């Protein structure tokens, strides 16, 4: 997915317009590309919680 599409998803998320499945897909993409850890704190905290509860998985690079 192109960064522009991901950015659009983030804007939709912040406006409350994503389904749960779309939100989880967006966070998994942000985790996989590492971007989530550079965004504002809410994104990183949410990603950490989603990983802890098994809704998302850590990026492969984070497992090594």
Phi, psi and omega in degrees: 000135179290150180302327179296319177295320179295318177299317177300318178297321180296320178294319177297320178299312182295335177270359178078025186255010179259145171288169178300317180297318179295320179296316179294320176299316180299313181295322179296319177298317179294324177292313183299322181268000176080355184296329185301330184279353178254353181277178178305154189308326182301322181294314180296317179296318179295316179300316180300317179295316179297323177291314181300324182267003174083010178280333176229162178245152176297153175295150180305322181294336180278344181275340183273000000 
